[in-house]
Each structure stands twice: as C-alpha cells, then as structure tokens.
Amino acid sequence: MSVKASVSMSDQQDAFVRALVQQGRFASASAVVQRGLDLLQQETEREAAELAALRAFFAERANGPFDDTDPARSAAQDMIARKRAAHGL
C-alpha cells in the first residue's frame, strides 16, 4: 500500500534529490525519500538493539560478582618495575 504525503525540504535538499534522479540513481524523488526513510528506520532499530544490549550487559554486571582491582594493579606495578629494571631505571 502506498500513502501520498507532502514533504517540505530545503533548496539544498531538493537540488540533491533532483541530482540523484537525474544521475539515474533513483527513479523518482519519492524513491529517494523512501530510501532515506528506510535507512533512518534501520539506524533507529540498530540503535535500539545496541541500547538494549548495553542495558542487559550493565544489568548483568550490576547483579554479578565484582572483581577486586588490587590483583590487576599489583600485576601492572610489577610489570612496570621489571621494565624499569630491564632499562636500568
């Protein structure tokens, strides 16, 4: 099903749409607008999926065990000390 709608755009946007049609990249201005809406829908859906994944990740981390940073900090300090010693510092 197709719905007719009036769309306002700037002169620059209109020129861009017309150029795409003249270049043969799209059959009509409607096809350009439809493609733009398809891309916007895909972007919106991808962002929503990414946000849901981040929320799930942080919820899992908030409810899970927390790692103590002391072992990592100690390992980093040991590595730095070995590098300094190796370079005579």
HUUR-V195795 format. One line per field, one symbol per residue. phi: phi as a letter, one per 30 degrees, with the letter a starting at -180 (. if undefined). psi: psi as a letter, one per 30 degrees, with the letter a starting at -180 (. if undefined). A space follows every 50 residues. Layout:
# HUUR-V195795
phi = ???
psi = ???
This chain:
# HUUR-V195795
phi = .ccdbcbcbddddddddddddddidbdadddddddddddddddddddddd ddddddddddddccdcdddeddddddddddddddddcic
psi = kkkkkkkklleeeeeeeeeeeefgflfleeeeeeeeeeeeeeeeeeeeee eeeeeeeeeeeefakkkkfeeeeeeeeeeeeeeeefgh.
